[in-house]
Amino acid sequence: MTPLRNLKRLLALSVGAFLLMDLRAEDSDLTYSDPVPFSFDTLVENARTLAKSEYQTPEIPEEDLVHAIDYLQHGRIRFKQDDDLWLGPNKQFAVSFFHVGRFFRVPVRINVVEKGQAREMFAGPNAFEIPSDSPAAQMKGQRRIAGFKIQEDKNGKLDWRSNDWLAFLGVSYFRSIGELYQYGLSARGIAVNTANPNPPFNEEFPMFTSFWFESPTDPSTSVTIYALMEGPSVTGAFRFDVSRQKAVIMNVQAKIFVRKSVSRLGLAPLTSMFWYSETARLPITDWRPEVHDSDGLAIEKSNGEFIWRPLNNPPRLAISAFIDENPKGFGLLQRDRNFHNYLEDGAYERRPSLWVDIDGNWGKGAVQLVELPTDAEDEDNIVAFWVPDQPAEPGTEFDLKYRLTWAAEEPNHPNVARCVATRLVREPQKRWPENQQRFMVEFQGGPLADLKAGELPQVDVWSSKGKIFGTSVMPLPAAGKNWYRVQFTLEDFPKDQPTELRLALQKDGKQISETWLYQFFPEFIGSK
């Protein structure tokens, strides 16, 4: 699914690398080209022109040495503090660059834009601090850059020298810490033929090959980053207007050009990890109660319905499609914020949620969720994106605008009860027939607060296969305020395919909760 399984560890090992760049500094190990005119329009035209030509596989100079730089050695390479690139309306954000290495082999080009003029930046042989025993010390000539990260505000409460909040590293991946100061899931520029079973449409990973940094004069915007994306089947021009507020807000404008036919084109893709949760542990003996970067997919449909789909670690590849026309948004969320549900110093309870607010009409299509089986936490096995009905044929263009919000919760949640837990139950002291599975689904907040003492919501529950019986609902004041649990049993489900489930709470015939959707695999029987 992703060639970047070590991305999280590499970013963690690179903490502390930062730079201070002045384009006129005499002692800098950076040099710059002569200025050339630059605008987003010229970048779009460049991407459009590239899409009309054959894809050129990027060269990797000194590839053997690059491959020898493993993730531990990569983390020991630091960009020197004496070279500064300051961004933002008040020049308050420092940018640090990543050296190339085994998992990030292809160098990218870095440019600085000022008053409509761009100059390419080149890193000299001494731009990085490199241990003498590192394979990178044997490399000759200019240093090659794989990506970058942006440090915290120099005037903020955190030491900007050792705290970064945004990173672009590896093909078209990028991440932010959000409001809870912890990296977690990633976003990508594009997804091409992800989990596609039909050759010759193999999965591709187009990459950002060039970046341009610009400090806008508008004080409401902190940083503007432009990127050129190139791949065998698509090219693209991107503009990211990034604001470091309580949450991290990224307004994205993208123009995608199709070079070759694509079977599954994923727009605004999100990538995460889900091993197990309170729902179903599978035959896992790990000591931690839960391990995941995200625990659910949320979708706000065009009609205002809000969907919550708990994530699975399926026994086999699973692809779910949620059909809509002009959806409002979707995201991969981490709702469980209780440390005791993880017991992990890796701060899973602080991993950010990432929400996509769609700007404009994206037409007919589907939010697709790809879930891959995994037996470890260092493999990203979850992908969500929008797949348009419009065929992605050569010459097709996609003009996109959307907002990414890296935060603790999704923004602008409607006034409905949230789903807060999904549990598969088979009590060991009872003899459960193999054709039965008990479910507990818990909701909190919203209109549940308006229920009178002794009043219970109605339950609307449905299954695609089998039969449902024994449905009940009850308040759980010990769990939290306005907290309710629904229980039901599914029986006579097929043993060789999953069953789709749907549930919502109602009052007086009106839905008052999110719509809970779940894909139940018969292999989950006996998982707890």
TIMARBA-806734 format. One record per residue (C-alpha): residue number from 1; residue in three letters; x negated, y, z. Coordinates in pm, whole numbers, padded with zeros to 5 digits, always signed. Example, Ala and Ser with C-alpha at 12.3 -4.5 7.8 and 13.67 -1.06 7.14 Angstrom:
# residues 2
{1,"Ala",{-01230,-00450,+00780}}
{2,"Ser",{-01367,-00106,+00714}}
***
This chain:
# residues 528
{1,"Met",{+00000,+00000,+00000}}
{2,"Thr",{-00281,+00243,+00081}}
{3,"Pro",{-00661,+00226,+00039}}
{4,"Leu",{-00703,+00455,+00342}}
{5,"Arg",{-00648,+00224,+00637}}
{6,"Asn",{-00945,+00383,+00818}}
{7,"Leu",{-00828,+00742,+00767}}
{8,"Lys",{-00708,+00784,+01126}}
{9,"Arg",{-01035,+00661,+01274}}
{10,"Leu",{-01244,+00871,+01038}}
{11,"Leu",{-01056,+01187,+01128}}
{12,"Ala",{-01090,+01111,+01496}}
{13,"Leu",{-01464,+01055,+01462}}
{14,"Ser",{-01506,+01383,+01275}}
{15,"Val",{-01376,+01604,+01556}}
{16,"Gly",{-01606,+01896,+01615}}
{17,"Ala",{-01715,+01962,+01260}}
{18,"Phe",{-01644,+02320,+01157}}
{19,"Leu",{-01795,+02602,+00960}}
{20,"Leu",{-01834,+02977,+00945}}
{21,"Met",{-01859,+03104,+00589}}
{22,"Asp",{-01937,+03452,+00464}}
{23,"Leu",{-01963,+03467,+00088}}
{24,"Arg",{-02241,+03722,+00127}}
{25,"Ala",{-02443,+03547,+00399}}
{26,"Glu",{-02810,+03533,+00298}}
{27,"Asp",{-02896,+03234,+00520}}
{28,"Ser",{-02606,+03019,+00403}}
{29,"Asp",{-02668,+02687,+00231}}
{30,"Leu",{-02362,+02751,+00017}}
{31,"Thr",{-02367,+02903,-00329}}
{32,"Tyr",{-02085,+03027,-00550}}
{33,"Ser",{-02014,+03048,-00920}}
{34,"Asp",{-01928,+03368,-01100}}
{35,"Pro",{-01562,+03468,-01053}}
{36,"Val",{-01297,+03361,-01302}}
{37,"Pro",{-00928,+03463,-01313}}
{38,"Phe",{-00697,+03233,-01119}}
{39,"Ser",{-00324,+03205,-01053}}
{40,"Phe",{-00075,+02928,-00987}}
{41,"Asp",{+00053,+02975,-01343}}
{42,"Thr",{-00293,+02903,-01486}}
{43,"Leu",{-00319,+02596,-01262}}
{44,"Val",{+00017,+02471,-01392}}
{45,"Glu",{-00099,+02515,-01751}}
{46,"Asn",{-00420,+02329,-01672}}
{47,"Ala",{-00222,+02034,-01534}}
{48,"Arg",{+00012,+02039,-01833}}
{49,"Thr",{-00282,+02032,-02075}}
{50,"Leu",{-00450,+01746,-01890}}
{51,"Ala",{-00132,+01538,-01912}}
{52,"Lys",{-00158,+01549,-02291}}
{53,"Ser",{-00505,+01392,-02291}}
{54,"Glu",{-00642,+01053,-02189}}
{55,"Tyr",{-00725,+01006,-01823}}
{56,"Gln",{-01095,+01016,-01744}}
{57,"Thr",{-01204,+00801,-01451}}
{58,"Pro",{-01402,+01025,-01214}}
{59,"Glu",{-01773,+00962,-01181}}
{60,"Ile",{-01923,+00876,-00844}}
{61,"Pro",{-02290,+00982,-00835}}
{62,"Glu",{-02519,+00760,-00625}}
{63,"Glu",{-02230,+00521,-00575}}
{64,"Asp",{-02437,+00260,-00388}}
{65,"Leu",{-02538,+00515,-00125}}
{66,"Val",{-02183,+00648,-00100}}
{67,"His",{-02052,+00295,-00042}}
{68,"Ala",{-02311,+00241,+00231}}
{69,"Ile",{-02165,+00527,+00440}}
{70,"Asp",{-01912,+00333,+00649}}
{71,"Tyr",{-01658,+00498,+00877}}
{72,"Leu",{-01889,+00510,+01181}}
{73,"Gln",{-02169,+00669,+00981}}
{74,"His",{-01922,+00902,+00812}}
{75,"Gly",{-01808,+01028,+01151}}
{76,"Arg",{-02165,+01123,+01246}}
{77,"Ile",{-02201,+01359,+00949}}
{78,"Arg",{-02111,+01718,+01040}}
{79,"Phe",{-02071,+02025,+00826}}
{80,"Lys",{-02303,+02292,+00968}}
{81,"Gln",{-02156,+02561,+01189}}
{82,"Asp",{-02365,+02830,+01023}}
{83,"Asp",{-02155,+02832,+00706}}
{84,"Asp",{-01812,+02983,+00750}}
{85,"Leu",{-01493,+02988,+00547}}
{86,"Trp",{-01234,+03190,+00737}}
{87,"Leu",{-00871,+03179,+00627}}
{88,"Gly",{-00550,+03350,+00732}}
{89,"Pro",{-00424,+03709,+00727}}
{90,"Asn",{-00661,+03792,+01013}}
{91,"Lys",{-00936,+03548,+00911}}
{92,"Gln",{-00863,+03339,+01218}}
{93,"Phe",{-00881,+02985,+01078}}
{94,"Ala",{-01213,+02814,+01006}}
{95,"Val",{-01236,+02537,+00748}}
{96,"Ser",{-01461,+02232,+00783}}
{97,"Phe",{-01551,+01993,+00502}}
{98,"Phe",{-01585,+01614,+00491}}
{99,"His",{-01880,+01444,+00324}}
{100,"Val",{-01814,+01166,+00073}}
{101,"Gly",{-01831,+00810,+00204}}
{102,"Arg",{-01719,+00451,+00148}}
{103,"Phe",{-01349,+00522,+00191}}
{104,"Phe",{-01355,+00868,+00025}}
{105,"Arg",{-01591,+00817,-00265}}
{106,"Val",{-01476,+01071,-00523}}
{107,"Pro",{-01597,+01429,-00468}}
{108,"Val",{-01357,+01720,-00494}}
{109,"Arg",{-01420,+02076,-00611}}
{110,"Ile",{-01373,+02365,-00369}}
{111,"Asn",{-01287,+02720,-00475}}
{112,"Val",{-01225,+03047,-00291}}
{113,"Val",{-00971,+03295,-00431}}
{114,"Glu",{-00976,+03668,-00364}}
{115,"Lys",{-00770,+03927,-00550}}
{116,"Gly",{-00688,+03686,-00833}}
{117,"Gln",{-01049,+03581,-00886}}
{118,"Ala",{-01177,+03233,-00802}}
{119,"Arg",{-01533,+03127,-00730}}
{120,"Glu",{-01636,+02765,-00697}}
{121,"Met",{-01828,+02673,-00383}}
{122,"Phe",{-02132,+02444,-00390}}
{123,"Ala",{-02283,+02282,-00081}}
{124,"Gly",{-02661,+02266,-00082}}
{125,"Pro",{-02874,+01973,+00040}}
{126,"Asn",{-02876,+02107,+00397}}
{127,"Ala",{-02509,+02205,+00429}}
{128,"Phe",{-02438,+01900,+00648}}
{129,"Glu",{-02603,+01775,+00966}}
{130,"Ile",{-02697,+01417,+00876}}
{131,"Pro",{-02870,+01163,+01103}}
{132,"Ser",{-03203,+01049,+00963}}
{133,"Asp",{-03092,+00684,+00954}}
{134,"Ser",{-02775,+00761,+00757}}
{135,"Pro",{-02755,+00648,+00392}}
{136,"Ala",{-02645,+01005,+00319}}
{137,"Ala",{-02995,+01124,+00410}}
{138,"Gln",{-03126,+00947,+00099}}
{139,"Met",{-02889,+01131,-00136}}
{140,"Lys",{-03043,+01395,-00359}}
{141,"Gly",{-02933,+01737,-00474}}
{142,"Gln",{-02613,+01915,-00380}}
{143,"Arg",{-02388,+01766,-00118}}
{144,"Arg",{-02056,+01629,-00239}}
{145,"Ile",{-01736,+01709,-00053}}
{146,"Ala",{-01449,+01460,-00007}}
{147,"Gly",{-01195,+01681,+00169}}
{148,"Phe",{-01145,+01937,+00441}}
{149,"Lys",{-00975,+02022,+00769}}
{150,"Ile",{-00867,+02351,+00921}}
{151,"Gln",{-00955,+02442,+01280}}
{152,"Glu",{-00724,+02601,+01535}}
{153,"Asp",{-00686,+02979,+01564}}
{154,"Lys",{-01009,+03134,+01695}}
{155,"Asn",{-00795,+03353,+01922}}
{156,"Gly",{-00570,+03070,+02041}}
{157,"Lys",{-00560,+02878,+02369}}
{158,"Leu",{-00763,+02584,+02235}}
{159,"Asp",{-01132,+02581,+02148}}
{160,"Trp",{-01122,+02609,+01772}}
{161,"Arg",{-01464,+02447,+01745}}
{162,"Ser",{-01330,+02107,+01850}}
{163,"Asn",{-00962,+02119,+01752}}
{164,"Asp",{-00825,+02095,+01398}}
{165,"Trp",{-00461,+02101,+01292}}
{166,"Leu",{-00456,+02014,+00921}}
{167,"Ala",{-00659,+01774,+00707}}
{168,"Phe",{-00667,+01683,+00338}}
{169,"Leu",{-00873,+01367,+00286}}
{170,"Gly",{-00844,+01073,+00048}}
{171,"Val",{-00671,+01077,-00293}}
{172,"Ser",{-00362,+01298,-00233}}
{173,"Tyr",{-00316,+01234,+00142}}
{174,"Phe",{-00282,+01510,+00400}}
{175,"Arg",{-00182,+01525,+00766}}
{176,"Ser",{-00110,+01768,+01048}}
{177,"Ile",{-00093,+01742,+01427}}
{178,"Gly",{+00239,+01926,+01453}}
{179,"Glu",{+00351,+02082,+01781}}
{180,"Leu",{+00237,+01794,+02003}}
{181,"Tyr",{-00132,+01815,+01901}}
{182,"Gln",{-00169,+01460,+01773}}
{183,"Tyr",{-00231,+01317,+01427}}
{184,"Gly",{-00003,+01036,+01315}}
{185,"Leu",{+00173,+00979,+00985}}
{186,"Ser",{+00064,+01126,+00651}}
{187,"Ala",{+00215,+01292,+00347}}
{188,"Arg",{+00102,+01254,-00014}}
{189,"Gly",{+00124,+01459,-00327}}
{190,"Ile",{+00292,+01180,-00525}}
{191,"Ala",{+00361,+00805,-00515}}
{192,"Val",{+00329,+00606,-00837}}
{193,"Asn",{+00470,+00254,-00875}}
{194,"Thr",{+00459,+00189,-00501}}
{195,"Ala",{+00544,-00176,-00424}}
{196,"Asn",{+00641,-00223,-00786}}
{197,"Pro",{+00678,-00593,-00878}}
{198,"Asn",{+00679,-00546,-01255}}
{199,"Pro",{+00341,-00538,-01436}}
{200,"Pro",{+00196,-00348,-01609}}
{201,"Phe",{+00329,-00080,-01374}}
{202,"Asn",{+00069,-00130,-01102}}
{203,"Glu",{+00049,+00106,-00806}}
{204,"Glu",{-00171,+00409,-00865}}
{205,"Phe",{-00317,+00669,-00633}}
{206,"Pro",{-00353,+01001,-00816}}
{207,"Met",{-00589,+01232,-00632}}
{208,"Phe",{-00634,+01598,-00563}}
{209,"Thr",{-00952,+01673,-00758}}
{210,"Ser",{-00981,+02049,-00697}}
{211,"Phe",{-00871,+02288,-00423}}
{212,"Trp",{-00843,+02666,-00407}}
{213,"Phe",{-00822,+02857,-00075}}
{214,"Glu",{-00652,+03195,-00053}}
{215,"Ser",{-00581,+03420,+00244}}
{216,"Pro",{-00252,+03600,+00172}}
{217,"Thr",{-00184,+03950,+00294}}
{218,"Asp",{+00161,+03851,+00420}}
{219,"Pro",{+00119,+03807,+00799}}
{220,"Ser",{+00402,+03552,+00809}}
{221,"Thr",{+00188,+03306,+00614}}
{222,"Ser",{-00137,+03174,+00754}}
{223,"Val",{-00304,+02986,+00470}}
{224,"Thr",{-00239,+02920,+00101}}
{225,"Ile",{-00395,+02613,-00059}}
{226,"Tyr",{-00371,+02524,-00427}}
{227,"Ala",{-00452,+02177,-00558}}
{228,"Leu",{-00491,+02009,-00896}}
{229,"Met",{-00381,+01646,-00903}}
{230,"Glu",{-00500,+01394,-01162}}
{231,"Gly",{-00417,+01028,-01217}}
{232,"Pro",{-00381,+00773,-01497}}
{233,"Ser",{-00005,+00830,-01528}}
{234,"Val",{+00059,+01180,-01388}}
{235,"Thr",{-00098,+01519,-01333}}
{236,"Gly",{+00023,+01796,-01108}}
{237,"Ala",{-00023,+02149,-00979}}
{238,"Phe",{+00051,+02216,-00611}}
{239,"Arg",{+00081,+02523,-00394}}
{240,"Phe",{+00092,+02482,-00014}}
{241,"Asp",{+00184,+02784,+00198}}
{242,"Val",{+00095,+02661,+00545}}
{243,"Ser",{+00198,+02830,+00869}}
{244,"Arg",{+00061,+02730,+01210}}
{245,"Gln",{+00352,+02802,+01443}}
{246,"Lys",{+00484,+02589,+01730}}
{247,"Ala",{+00536,+02332,+01457}}
{248,"Val",{+00333,+02323,+01138}}
{249,"Ile",{+00536,+02442,+00838}}
{250,"Met",{+00427,+02373,+00481}}
{251,"Asn",{+00621,+02526,+00194}}
{252,"Val",{+00534,+02318,-00110}}
{253,"Gln",{+00572,+02411,-00474}}
{254,"Ala",{+00476,+02138,-00720}}
{255,"Lys",{+00487,+02089,-01093}}
{256,"Ile",{+00447,+01723,-01196}}
{257,"Phe",{+00365,+01615,-01553}}
{258,"Val",{+00408,+01253,-01664}}
{259,"Arg",{+00120,+01123,-01873}}
{260,"Lys",{+00228,+00756,-01903}}
{261,"Ser",{+00552,+00577,-01823}}
{262,"Val",{+00607,+00528,-01450}}
{263,"Ser",{+00844,+00262,-01319}}
{264,"Arg",{+00892,+00414,-00973}}
{265,"Leu",{+00797,+00780,-00923}}
{266,"Gly",{+00811,+00879,-00556}}
{267,"Leu",{+00849,+01251,-00485}}
{268,"Ala",{+00754,+01408,-00150}}
{269,"Pro",{+00619,+01074,-00022}}
{270,"Leu",{+00559,+01008,+00348}}
{271,"Thr",{+00340,+00725,+00479}}
{272,"Ser",{+00345,+00580,+00829}}
{273,"Met",{+00284,+00273,+01047}}
{274,"Phe",{+00535,+00055,+01228}}
{275,"Trp",{+00416,-00262,+01399}}
{276,"Tyr",{+00686,-00327,+01660}}
{277,"Ser",{+00923,-00148,+01900}}
{278,"Glu",{+01196,-00224,+02152}}
{279,"Thr",{+01407,-00356,+01864}}
{280,"Ala",{+01218,-00675,+01781}}
{281,"Arg",{+00866,-00768,+01891}}
{282,"Leu",{+00834,-01076,+01669}}
{283,"Pro",{+00580,-01335,+01796}}
{284,"Ile",{+00340,-01064,+01917}}
{285,"Thr",{+00135,-01105,+02235}}
{286,"Asp",{-00009,-00752,+02246}}
{287,"Trp",{+00018,-00604,+02596}}
{288,"Arg",{+00173,-00275,+02481}}
{289,"Pro",{+00556,-00250,+02478}}
{290,"Glu",{+00566,-00062,+02144}}
{291,"Val",{+00319,+00034,+01870}}
{292,"His",{+00427,+00269,+01591}}
{293,"Asp",{+00360,+00613,+01439}}
{294,"Ser",{+00728,+00645,+01344}}
{295,"Asp",{+01035,+00456,+01460}}
{296,"Gly",{+01299,+00556,+01206}}
{297,"Leu",{+01396,+00706,+00873}}
{298,"Ala",{+01643,+00994,+00890}}
{299,"Ile",{+01839,+01128,+00592}}
{300,"Glu",{+02071,+01426,+00562}}
{301,"Lys",{+02294,+01354,+00265}}
{302,"Ser",{+02451,+01611,+00035}}
{303,"Asn",{+02790,+01565,+00208}}
{304,"Gly",{+02640,+01642,+00549}}
{305,"Glu",{+02630,+01283,+00675}}
{306,"Phe",{+02321,+01217,+00887}}
{307,"Ile",{+02174,+00867,+00862}}
{308,"Trp",{+01942,+00696,+01109}}
{309,"Arg",{+01770,+00380,+00991}}
{310,"Pro",{+01539,+00214,+01250}}
{311,"Leu",{+01219,+00088,+01092}}
{312,"Asn",{+01131,-00279,+01057}}
{313,"Asn",{+00817,-00486,+01036}}
{314,"Pro",{+00982,-00724,+00789}}
{315,"Pro",{+00882,-01085,+00724}}
{316,"Arg",{+00833,-00992,+00357}}
{317,"Leu",{+00830,-00682,+00139}}
{318,"Ala",{+01156,-00490,+00178}}
{319,"Ile",{+01275,-00194,-00031}}
{320,"Ser",{+01591,-00007,+00067}}
{321,"Ala",{+01757,+00261,-00146}}
{322,"Phe",{+01992,+00530,-00011}}
{323,"Ile",{+02169,+00670,-00315}}
{324,"Asp",{+02269,+01035,-00326}}
{325,"Glu",{+02291,+01343,-00547}}
{326,"Asn",{+02113,+01659,-00432}}
{327,"Pro",{+02030,+01541,-00078}}
{328,"Lys",{+01946,+01799,+00185}}
{329,"Gly",{+01646,+01626,+00337}}
{330,"Phe",{+01481,+01318,+00482}}
{331,"Gly",{+01199,+01229,+00715}}
{332,"Leu",{+01008,+00970,+00912}}
{333,"Leu",{+01057,+01046,+01281}}
{334,"Gln",{+00905,+00943,+01611}}
{335,"Arg",{+01198,+00973,+01854}}
{336,"Asp",{+01068,+00773,+02148}}
{337,"Arg",{+00861,+01020,+02354}}
{338,"Asn",{+00824,+00812,+02670}}
{339,"Phe",{+00462,+00723,+02750}}
{340,"His",{+00571,+00418,+02949}}
{341,"Asn",{+00718,+00268,+02631}}
{342,"Tyr",{+00368,+00263,+02479}}
{343,"Leu",{+00113,+00254,+02766}}
{344,"Glu",{-00148,+00357,+02512}}
{345,"Asp",{-00418,+00624,+02539}}
{346,"Gly",{-00381,+00672,+02163}}
{347,"Ala",{-00084,+00897,+02241}}
{348,"Tyr",{+00184,+00729,+02033}}
{349,"Glu",{+00442,+00928,+02229}}
{350,"Arg",{+00294,+01247,+02077}}
{351,"Arg",{+00276,+01137,+01713}}
{352,"Pro",{+00452,+01399,+01497}}
{353,"Ser",{+00778,+01359,+01311}}
{354,"Leu",{+00773,+01480,+00951}}
{355,"Trp",{+01083,+01623,+00785}}
{356,"Val",{+01131,+01712,+00416}}
{357,"Asp",{+01372,+02001,+00356}}
{358,"Ile",{+01467,+01991,-00012}}
{359,"Asp",{+01488,+02331,-00182}}
{360,"Gly",{+01727,+02334,-00477}}
{361,"Asn",{+01899,+02050,-00658}}
{362,"Trp",{+01697,+01735,-00716}}
{363,"Gly",{+01982,+01564,-00900}}
{364,"Lys",{+02080,+01199,-00879}}
{365,"Gly",{+01851,+00941,-00728}}
{366,"Ala",{+01775,+00772,-00399}}
{367,"Val",{+01567,+00806,-00089}}
{368,"Gln",{+01373,+00481,-00097}}
{369,"Leu",{+01219,+00314,+00205}}
{370,"Val",{+00937,+00064,+00152}}
{371,"Glu",{+00852,-00163,+00446}}
{372,"Leu",{+00560,-00405,+00435}}
{373,"Pro",{+00484,-00680,+00686}}
{374,"Thr",{+00183,-00611,+00907}}
{375,"Asp",{+00006,-00775,+01198}}
{376,"Ala",{-00204,-00478,+01308}}
{377,"Glu",{-00173,-00110,+01390}}
{378,"Asp",{-00446,+00013,+01153}}
{379,"Glu",{-00244,-00061,+00839}}
{380,"Asp",{+00006,+00192,+00708}}
{381,"Asn",{+00303,-00024,+00607}}
{382,"Ile",{+00587,+00229,+00577}}
{383,"Val",{+00655,+00463,+00284}}
{384,"Ala",{+00955,+00688,+00219}}
{385,"Phe",{+01014,+00911,-00084}}
{386,"Trp",{+01273,+01043,-00326}}
{387,"Val",{+01305,+00853,-00654}}
{388,"Pro",{+01497,+01045,-00922}}
{389,"Asp",{+01728,+00870,-01165}}
{390,"Gln",{+01563,+01070,-01443}}
{391,"Pro",{+01317,+00836,-01619}}
{392,"Ala",{+00950,+00926,-01576}}
{393,"Glu",{+00843,+00902,-01939}}
{394,"Pro",{+00547,+01072,-02110}}
{395,"Gly",{+00614,+01443,-02147}}
{396,"Thr",{+00864,+01457,-01860}}
{397,"Glu",{+00815,+01742,-01613}}
{398,"Phe",{+00938,+01769,-01254}}
{399,"Asp",{+00961,+02112,-01091}}
{400,"Leu",{+00980,+02074,-00712}}
{401,"Lys",{+01014,+02294,-00408}}
{402,"Tyr",{+01039,+02158,-00056}}
{403,"Arg",{+00937,+02230,+00301}}
{404,"Leu",{+00745,+01993,+00528}}
{405,"Thr",{+00790,+02038,+00902}}
{406,"Trp",{+00547,+01858,+01134}}
{407,"Ala",{+00719,+01871,+01473}}
{408,"Ala",{+00848,+01669,+01768}}
{409,"Glu",{+01198,+01650,+01618}}
{410,"Glu",{+01360,+01710,+01283}}
{411,"Pro",{+01475,+02073,+01238}}
{412,"Asn",{+01842,+02172,+01221}}
{413,"His",{+01987,+01842,+01338}}
{414,"Pro",{+02369,+01852,+01308}}
{415,"Asn",{+02588,+01848,+01618}}
{416,"Val",{+02632,+01471,+01633}}
{417,"Ala",{+02510,+01209,+01879}}
{418,"Arg",{+02163,+01074,+01806}}
{419,"Cys",{+02071,+00709,+01797}}
{420,"Val",{+01805,+00660,+02065}}
{421,"Ala",{+01755,+00282,+02077}}
{422,"Thr",{+01826,-00036,+01882}}
{423,"Arg",{+01786,-00368,+02060}}
{424,"Leu",{+01819,-00728,+01940}}
{425,"Val",{+01928,-00942,+02233}}
{426,"Arg",{+01925,-01317,+02292}}
{427,"Glu",{+01944,-01379,+02665}}
{428,"Pro",{+01727,-01682,+02751}}
{429,"Gln",{+01956,-01800,+03030}}
{430,"Lys",{+02236,-01853,+02780}}
{431,"Arg",{+02263,-02099,+02497}}
{432,"Trp",{+02296,-01886,+02188}}
{433,"Pro",{+02409,-02054,+01868}}
{434,"Glu",{+02150,-02014,+01593}}
{435,"Asn",{+02410,-01840,+01379}}
{436,"Gln",{+02465,-01556,+01629}}
{437,"Gln",{+02268,-01240,+01712}}
{438,"Arg",{+02364,-00979,+01972}}
{439,"Phe",{+02291,-00610,+01909}}
{440,"Met",{+02275,-00311,+02142}}
{441,"Val",{+02274,+00035,+01982}}
{442,"Glu",{+02244,+00341,+02204}}
{443,"Phe",{+02348,+00702,+02134}}
{444,"Gln",{+02302,+01024,+02326}}
{445,"Gly",{+02417,+01385,+02316}}
{446,"Gly",{+02623,+01586,+02072}}
{447,"Pro",{+03003,+01552,+02104}}
{448,"Leu",{+02956,+01269,+02355}}
{449,"Ala",{+02922,+01551,+02609}}
{450,"Asp",{+03283,+01649,+02535}}
{451,"Leu",{+03433,+01314,+02634}}
{452,"Lys",{+03649,+01328,+02944}}
{453,"Ala",{+03585,+01108,+03247}}
{454,"Gly",{+03679,+00752,+03156}}
{455,"Glu",{+03717,+00835,+02786}}
{456,"Leu",{+03519,+00621,+02543}}
{457,"Pro",{+03436,+00680,+02177}}
{458,"Gln",{+03570,+00446,+01913}}
{459,"Val",{+03325,+00219,+01731}}
{460,"Asp",{+03326,+00171,+01354}}
{461,"Val",{+03096,-00121,+01269}}
{462,"Trp",{+03048,-00315,+00943}}
{463,"Ser",{+02823,-00589,+00805}}
{464,"Ser",{+02746,-00686,+00446}}
{465,"Lys",{+02753,-01057,+00533}}
{466,"Gly",{+02880,-01272,+00817}}
{467,"Lys",{+03132,-01164,+01082}}
{468,"Ile",{+03122,-00922,+01374}}
{469,"Phe",{+03294,-00984,+01708}}
{470,"Gly",{+03269,-00883,+02073}}
{471,"Thr",{+03232,-00510,+02010}}
{472,"Ser",{+03226,-00288,+02320}}
{473,"Val",{+03101,+00055,+02430}}
{474,"Met",{+03007,+00184,+02773}}
{475,"Pro",{+02834,+00487,+02927}}
{476,"Leu",{+02479,+00449,+03062}}
{477,"Pro",{+02432,+00735,+03309}}
{478,"Ala",{+02119,+00572,+03452}}
{479,"Ala",{+01951,+00596,+03111}}
{480,"Gly",{+02031,+00962,+03054}}
{481,"Lys",{+02296,+01227,+03033}}
{482,"Asn",{+02572,+01160,+02776}}
{483,"Trp",{+02415,+00823,+02692}}
{484,"Tyr",{+02632,+00539,+02558}}
{485,"Arg",{+02560,+00181,+02456}}
{486,"Val",{+02745,-00014,+02187}}
{487,"Gln",{+02727,-00394,+02186}}
{488,"Phe",{+02839,-00637,+01918}}
{489,"Thr",{+02756,-00984,+01792}}
{490,"Leu",{+02688,-01086,+01433}}
{491,"Glu",{+02757,-01448,+01340}}
{492,"Asp",{+02754,-01673,+01033}}
{493,"Phe",{+02490,-01460,+00860}}
{494,"Pro",{+02284,-01617,+00579}}
{495,"Lys",{+01955,-01781,+00676}}
{496,"Asp",{+01768,-01689,+00359}}
{497,"Gln",{+01838,-01316,+00311}}
{498,"Pro",{+01885,-01001,+00518}}
{499,"Thr",{+02219,-00861,+00633}}
{500,"Glu",{+02294,-00489,+00615}}
{501,"Leu",{+02466,-00334,+00918}}
{502,"Arg",{+02640,+00000,+00960}}
{503,"Leu",{+02776,+00163,+01276}}
{504,"Ala",{+02910,+00502,+01385}}
{505,"Leu",{+03095,+00649,+01682}}
{506,"Gln",{+03426,+00827,+01634}}
{507,"Lys",{+03671,+01037,+01830}}
{508,"Asp",{+04028,+01078,+01708}}
{509,"Gly",{+03923,+00932,+01373}}
{510,"Lys",{+03637,+01181,+01324}}
{511,"Gln",{+03275,+01069,+01321}}
{512,"Ile",{+03078,+01215,+01613}}
{513,"Ser",{+02744,+01035,+01573}}
{514,"Glu",{+02479,+00971,+01318}}
{515,"Thr",{+02543,+00678,+01090}}
{516,"Trp",{+02328,+00390,+01214}}
{517,"Leu",{+02206,+00158,+00940}}
{518,"Tyr",{+01997,-00152,+00996}}
{519,"Gln",{+01855,-00436,+00790}}
{520,"Phe",{+01862,-00758,+00992}}
{521,"Phe",{+01639,-01049,+00887}}
{522,"Pro",{+01726,-01399,+01010}}
{523,"Glu",{+01356,-01443,+01093}}
{524,"Phe",{+01411,-01195,+01379}}
{525,"Ile",{+01600,-01468,+01568}}
{526,"Gly",{+01406,-01551,+01882}}
{527,"Ser",{+01180,-01246,+01853}}
{528,"Lys",{+01248,-01138,+02211}}
***
